[in-house]
């Protein structure tokens, strides 16, 4: 009886650990292929996963998880169910483009007005 109890306890512990490991899987929707997105996200099959990849190719990287709802076939409910499984990676904001101030000529650099020439 002790052997049976020990075996059942081990089985339950193994299933609990396997479930926790599966729930911890996260997918970067900016780099993953359709097969990975399909495997990791809940209620996202092959067609929706491919739509995510196509949207990313057409519009660029996702900047937030919420932006995933812009993909046709993906609603806010799907985003909420998968929020803990999705990352957009380490996106750095676009480098600030420094625009130099327009060079303003100094007063000394302005050409002097020519004095009128007297005609004879």
C-alpha positions as MATLAB code, in Angstrom:
seq = 'XXXXXXXXXXXXXXXXXXXXXXXXXXXXXXXXXXXXXXXXXXXXXXXXXXXXXXXXXXXXXXXXXXXXXXXXXXXXXXXXXXXXXXXXXXXXXXXXXXXXXXXXXXXXXXXXXXXXXXXX';
ca = [
       0.000    0.000    0.000;
       2.878    2.361    0.776;
       4.335    1.671   -2.654;
       1.024    2.542   -4.335;
       0.678    5.738   -2.285;
       4.248    6.740   -3.108;
       3.682    6.045   -6.806;
       0.495    8.145   -6.890;
       2.218   10.999   -5.047;
       5.105   10.923   -7.519;
       2.708   10.932  -10.447;
       0.759   13.910   -9.082;
       3.973   15.824   -8.407;
       5.253   15.089  -11.926;
       2.015   16.293  -13.508;
       2.036   19.449  -11.399;
       5.609   20.255  -12.404;
       4.898   19.535  -16.073;
       1.857   21.830  -15.976;
       3.855   24.616  -14.347;
       6.617   24.270  -16.933;
       4.119   24.420  -19.812;
       2.407   27.503  -18.407;
       5.733   29.300  -18.113;
       6.458   29.154  -21.862;
       6.531   32.614  -23.418;
       6.588   33.532  -27.098;
       8.097   36.676  -28.595;
       5.534   37.650  -31.226;
       8.130   39.813  -32.982;
      10.497   36.941  -33.730;
       8.522   33.680  -33.520;
       7.374   31.726  -36.531;
       3.732   30.733  -37.004;
       4.280   27.182  -35.688;
       5.687   28.466  -32.387;
       2.893   31.017  -31.957;
       0.338   28.273  -32.673;
       1.926   25.937  -30.111;
       2.249   28.446  -27.249;
      -0.855   30.634  -27.453;
      -4.314   29.486  -26.360;
      -7.156   29.756  -28.922;
      -4.686   30.613  -31.686;
      -4.487   28.009  -34.414;
      -2.308   27.831  -37.520;
      -4.368   30.359  -39.520;
      -4.374   33.015  -36.779;
      -0.690   32.395  -36.065;
       0.084   32.957  -39.744;
      -2.040   36.134  -39.675;
       0.118   37.419  -36.788;
       3.304   36.786  -38.780;
       1.836   38.445  -41.897;
       0.693   41.483  -39.894;
       4.176   41.808  -38.406;
       5.760   41.658  -41.871;
       3.375   44.303  -43.227;
       3.367   46.717  -40.262;
       6.637   46.125  -38.435;
       7.303   44.948  -34.908;
       4.612   44.953  -32.254;
       5.366   47.605  -29.627;
       2.957   46.212  -27.026;
       1.006   43.050  -26.314;
      -2.257   44.990  -26.741;
      -1.322   45.797  -30.336;
      -1.872   42.117  -31.136;
      -5.627   42.832  -31.114;
      -5.151   44.760  -34.376;
      -4.566   41.467  -36.202;
      -7.682   40.221  -37.988;
      -9.124   37.281  -36.052;
      -7.409   38.176  -32.764;
      -9.657   39.883  -30.245;
      -9.110   41.421  -26.843;
     -10.317   38.227  -25.139;
      -7.604   36.218  -26.877;
      -4.993   38.801  -25.924;
      -6.109   38.709  -22.271;
      -6.063   34.888  -22.144;
      -2.502   34.891  -23.458;
      -1.047   38.035  -21.877;
       1.326   36.067  -19.622;
       2.511   33.975  -22.588;
       3.373   36.901  -24.889;
       6.357   39.196  -25.034;
       7.388   41.769  -27.599;
      11.039   41.468  -26.611;
      13.474   44.212  -25.810;
      12.310   46.842  -28.217;
      14.341   49.959  -27.991;
      12.568   53.173  -28.882;
      13.580   54.560  -32.221;
      16.751   56.536  -31.842;
      15.951   60.151  -31.388;
      16.972   61.927  -34.479;
      18.889   64.999  -33.593;
      18.082   67.780  -35.951;
      20.745   70.449  -35.885;
      19.522   73.948  -35.396;
      19.497   75.916  -38.579;
      22.764   77.736  -38.838;
      21.971   81.338  -38.278;
      24.495   83.722  -39.681;
      26.015   85.997  -37.137;
      25.598   89.730  -37.688;
      29.261   89.980  -38.655;
      28.795   87.365  -41.348;
      26.029   89.275  -43.115;
      27.245   91.002  -46.234;
      27.522   94.722  -45.818;
      25.238   96.830  -47.899;
      27.086   98.565  -50.641;
      27.045  102.304  -50.519;
      25.471  103.862  -53.568;
      27.979  104.890  -56.137;
      27.748  108.515  -57.221;
      27.282  108.882  -60.937;
      28.719  111.713  -62.872;
];
